[in-house]
Amino acid sequence: MIRRLQSFKNDFHPIVNVLLVGTVFARIASSMSLPFLAIYLFKYTDMSGVMIGFTIGIGSLAGMFGGFFGGYLSDRFGRRIVMQAAIYLWAIVFIGFAFAEVPIIFALLNALNGLCRSFYEPVSQALMADLTKKEKRYAVYSLRYMAINIGVAVGPLLGTIIAGMNGRLPWIITGCIYLAYGIVLHFLLNKYGIRSIEGEKKNPVSIAESWGVIRKDAAFRFFIIGGIVSAIGYAQMTSTLSQFIGQNYEQGVTLFAWMMSINAIVVVALQIPFSKWAEKRSPLTAIVVGSICYAIGNLGYAFSNSWWILIVSMIVFTLGEILTFPAGAVMLDRLAPEEMRGTYFGAQTFTNLGFFLGPWLGGFLLQGYGGQTLFIVIAIISLVSVWFYRLGEMKAPLAKQKSTGISA
């Protein structure tokens, strides 16, 4: 294990390694607080259920539209400036949650939280691609996804323990961790000469011209539609699946908690070996196999009649997650023109529409037709997403040819 970690350290740029390690700690920190936002608002404010739902939802809505602008700004003015601004503002947002009292302030803070996430995450992925050879980018995106899952697996438990001491403390600690991360990243970005790298990559294209390129890129449109459709299916894991299990199984809450833990464990344990398999294939192949795993997992939920079938179905579903998330990033990386990589990664946040539509559609199917129909439909939807990715790949060579004239 030590030898493997040493190999990873030597394979990638020091900033990439810092971003990977930083992702672990940042996700641990945010997972200590954000998953409990609804409970926190219910306990410490007199906000209604509707207002709490609006406050939580506005973060995703702001993030969906903010990614394009953050990505464009990183192409225009440099990754370093946008990333650091997002991290420092994020720190203020988390500390603000601890001391806010007025409902509109909570809504504003969560909107800023969504914007910070939509600015930081696409830009950090674009910077990783800037600093990594093409043949190693799948490995980088896989490691990044594994880092996210390590953080998500550890953070909620720590948050529960710390909140038991003081409900506001997880927010303050999260803000301090982000502030420290921003300071460390600031010095290291300057130390390793990112400023000079950015000087060679700045995008002279206006935001209107960038939007025109995105809008006319048929390959990218199909990619986004595929991402939205896939997200509709994936969103069921954190919305209707828990309801389905709670309604149909004794001790459903405990069972669902075990399933979510198994999801994180499988990602951490198998991300590296599966990424090595996927590196030797095309991104579309990984997405096809991953989508089939999604479909099989959902069919398992639909026809389950015991704990072990649900757990096996979750493992198969998670294998799809391991393959599709990094492959989607690689496919987007290959599609994006070099001078607009940040813009393309930022515009990828439009796929968040699927995470907005998914719970609504899933709730409608679960309530009106039952869990079996719900998960059969979701299995079909998971396979349909492949068709859009395939159309995007077919259009990609033409899009690349058109993009070559953008900076002429």
Secondary structure in CASP SS format (residue, H / E / C, confidence):
PFRMAT SS
TARGET T0000
AUTHOR 0000-0000-0000
METHOD secondary structure of the structure
MODEL  1
M C 1.00
I H 1.00
R H 1.00
R H 1.00
L H 1.00
Q H 1.00
S H 1.00
F H 1.00
K H 1.00
N H 1.00
D H 1.00
F C 1.00
H C 1.00
P H 1.00
I H 1.00
V H 1.00
N H 1.00
V H 1.00
L H 1.00
L H 1.00
V H 1.00
G H 1.00
T H 1.00
V H 1.00
F H 1.00
A H 1.00
R H 1.00
I H 1.00
A H 1.00
S H 1.00
S H 1.00
M C 1.00
S C 1.00
L H 1.00
P H 1.00
F H 1.00
L H 1.00
A H 1.00
I H 1.00
Y H 1.00
L H 1.00
F H 1.00
K H 1.00
Y H 1.00
T C 1.00
D C 1.00
M C 1.00
S C 1.00
G H 1.00
V H 1.00
M H 1.00
I H 1.00
G H 1.00
F H 1.00
T H 1.00
I H 1.00
G H 1.00
I H 1.00
G H 1.00
S H 1.00
L H 1.00
A H 1.00
G H 1.00
M H 1.00
F H 1.00
G H 1.00
G H 1.00
F H 1.00
F H 1.00
G H 1.00
G H 1.00
Y H 1.00
L H 1.00
S H 1.00
D H 1.00
R H 1.00
F H 1.00
G C 1.00
R H 1.00
R H 1.00
I H 1.00
V H 1.00
M H 1.00
Q H 1.00
A H 1.00
A H 1.00
I H 1.00
Y H 1.00
L H 1.00
W H 1.00
A H 1.00
I H 1.00
V H 1.00
F H 1.00
I H 1.00
G H 1.00
F H 1.00
A H 1.00
F H 1.00
A C 1.00
E C 1.00
V C 1.00
P H 1.00
I H 1.00
I H 1.00
F H 1.00
A H 1.00
L H 1.00
L H 1.00
N H 1.00
A H 1.00
L H 1.00
N H 1.00
G H 1.00
L H 1.00
C H 1.00
R H 1.00
S H 1.00
F H 1.00
Y H 1.00
E H 1.00
P H 1.00
V H 1.00
S H 1.00
Q H 1.00
A H 1.00
L H 1.00
M H 1.00
A H 1.00
D H 1.00
L C 1.00
T C 1.00
K C 1.00
K H 1.00
E H 1.00
K H 1.00
R H 1.00
Y H 1.00
A H 1.00
V H 1.00
Y H 1.00
S H 1.00
L H 1.00
R H 1.00
Y H 1.00
M H 1.00
A H 1.00
I H 1.00
N H 1.00
I H 1.00
G H 1.00
V H 1.00
A H 1.00
V H 1.00
G H 1.00
P H 1.00
L H 1.00
L H 1.00
G H 1.00
T H 1.00
I H 1.00
I H 1.00
A H 1.00
G H 1.00
M H 1.00
N C 1.00
G C 1.00
R C 1.00
L H 1.00
P H 1.00
W H 1.00
I H 1.00
I H 1.00
T H 1.00
G H 1.00
C H 1.00
I H 1.00
Y H 1.00
L H 1.00
A H 1.00
Y H 1.00
G H 1.00
I H 1.00
V H 1.00
L H 1.00
H H 1.00
F H 1.00
L H 1.00
L H 1.00
N H 1.00
K H 1.00
Y C 1.00
G C 1.00
I H 1.00
R H 1.00
S H 1.00
I H 1.00
E H 1.00
G H 1.00
E C 1.00
K C 1.00
K C 1.00
N C 1.00
P C 1.00
V C 1.00
S C 1.00
I H 1.00
A H 1.00
E H 1.00
S H 1.00
W H 1.00
G H 1.00
V H 1.00
I H 1.00
R H 1.00
K H 1.00
D C 1.00
A H 1.00
A H 1.00
F H 1.00
R H 1.00
F H 1.00
F H 1.00
I H 1.00
I H 1.00
G H 1.00
G H 1.00
I H 1.00
V H 1.00
S H 1.00
A H 1.00
I H 1.00
G H 1.00
Y H 1.00
A H 1.00
Q H 1.00
M H 1.00
T H 1.00
S C 1.00
T H 1.00
L H 1.00
S H 1.00
Q H 1.00
F H 1.00
I H 1.00
G H 1.00
Q H 1.00
N H 1.00
Y C 1.00
E C 1.00
Q C 1.00
G H 1.00
V H 1.00
T H 1.00
L H 1.00
F H 1.00
A H 1.00
W H 1.00
M H 1.00
M H 1.00
S H 1.00
I H 1.00
N H 1.00
A H 1.00
I H 1.00
V H 1.00
V H 1.00
V H 1.00
A H 1.00
L H 1.00
Q H 1.00
I H 1.00
P H 1.00
F H 1.00
S H 1.00
K H 1.00
W H 1.00
A H 1.00
E H 1.00
K C 1.00
R C 1.00
S C 1.00
P H 1.00
L H 1.00
T H 1.00
A H 1.00
I H 1.00
V H 1.00
V H 1.00
G H 1.00
S H 1.00
I H 1.00
C H 1.00
Y H 1.00
A H 1.00
I H 1.00
G H 1.00
N H 1.00
L H 1.00
G H 1.00
Y H 1.00
A H 1.00
F C 1.00
S C 1.00
N C 1.00
S C 1.00
W H 1.00
W H 1.00
I H 1.00
L H 1.00
I H 1.00
V H 1.00
S H 1.00
M H 1.00
I H 1.00
V H 1.00
F H 1.00
T H 1.00
L H 1.00
G H 1.00
E H 1.00
I H 1.00
L H 1.00
T H 1.00
F H 1.00
P H 1.00
A H 1.00
G H 1.00
A H 1.00
V H 1.00
M H 1.00
L H 1.00
D H 1.00
R H 1.00
L H 1.00
A C 1.00
P C 1.00
E H 1.00
E H 1.00
M H 1.00
R H 1.00
G H 1.00
T H 1.00
Y H 1.00
F H 1.00
G H 1.00
A H 1.00
Q H 1.00
T H 1.00
F H 1.00
T H 1.00
N H 1.00
L H 1.00
G H 1.00
F H 1.00
F H 1.00
L H 1.00
G H 1.00
P H 1.00
W H 1.00
L H 1.00
G H 1.00
G H 1.00
F H 1.00
L H 1.00
L H 1.00
Q H 1.00
G H 1.00
Y H 1.00
G C 1.00
G H 1.00
Q H 1.00
T H 1.00
L H 1.00
F H 1.00
I H 1.00
V H 1.00
I H 1.00
A H 1.00
I H 1.00
I H 1.00
S H 1.00
L H 1.00
V H 1.00
S H 1.00
V H 1.00
W H 1.00
F H 1.00
Y H 1.00
R H 1.00
L H 1.00
G H 1.00
E H 1.00
M H 1.00
K H 1.00
A H 1.00
P H 1.00
L H 1.00
A H 1.00
K H 1.00
Q H 1.00
K H 1.00
S H 1.00
T C 1.00
G C 1.00
I C 1.00
S C 1.00
A C 1.00
END
